Amino acid sequence: MKQCTHADALPHPDPQPLSETCLECLADGSHPVQLRLCLTCGHVGCCDTSPGQHATKHHKDSDHPIMRTHEPGEEWRWCFVDHVLV
C-alpha cells in the first residue's frame, strides 16, 4: 500500500487557520462547498467540488503537500503529492 512521504515534515501542532472560510470564494462571489486546511501554512481553501477548487489550486501554486478537512466532526488528511489519505 502506498504511503505518504511528507507527513513527518509537517509542523506540530497544526498551523492555525488563516481564515474561517475560503477567501478566494468570497472574492469570486461563490460559495465554498467543503473547506480544507493546508497543514504547511494554514491557508483555508474549498474542495474540488466547489467551482474554484481553491485548496488544490493552493497546493499547485505553493507545493504544500498535505491538507486536512476543515469541517466540524471530520479528521481525515490528504497528501496531494502521493495521492493517499494520511
Secondary structure in CASP SS format (residue, H / E / C, confidence):
PFRMAT SS
TARGET T0000
AUTHOR 0000-0000-0000
METHOD secondary structure of the structure
MODEL  1
M C 1.00
K C 1.00
Q C 1.00
C C 1.00
T C 1.00
H C 1.00
A H 1.00
D H 1.00
A H 1.00
L C 1.00
P C 1.00
H C 1.00
P C 1.00
D C 1.00
P C 1.00
Q C 1.00
P C 1.00
L C 1.00
S C 1.00
E C 1.00
T C 1.00
C C 1.00
L H 1.00
E H 1.00
C H 1.00
L H 1.00
A H 1.00
D H 1.00
G C 1.00
S C 1.00
H C 1.00
P C 1.00
V C 1.00
Q C 1.00
L E 1.00
R E 1.00
L E 1.00
C E 1.00
L C 1.00
T C 1.00
C C 1.00
G C 1.00
H C 1.00
V E 1.00
G E 1.00
C E 1.00
C C 1.00
D C 1.00
T C 1.00
S C 1.00
P C 1.00
G C 1.00
Q C 1.00
H H 1.00
A H 1.00
T H 1.00
K H 1.00
H H 1.00
H H 1.00
K H 1.00
D H 1.00
S H 1.00
D C 1.00
H C 1.00
P C 1.00
I E 1.00
M E 1.00
R E 1.00
T E 1.00
H C 1.00
E C 1.00
P C 1.00
G C 1.00
E C 1.00
E C 1.00
W C 1.00
R E 1.00
W E 1.00
C E 1.00
F C 1.00
V C 1.00
D C 1.00
H C 1.00
V E 1.00
L E 1.00
V C 1.00
END
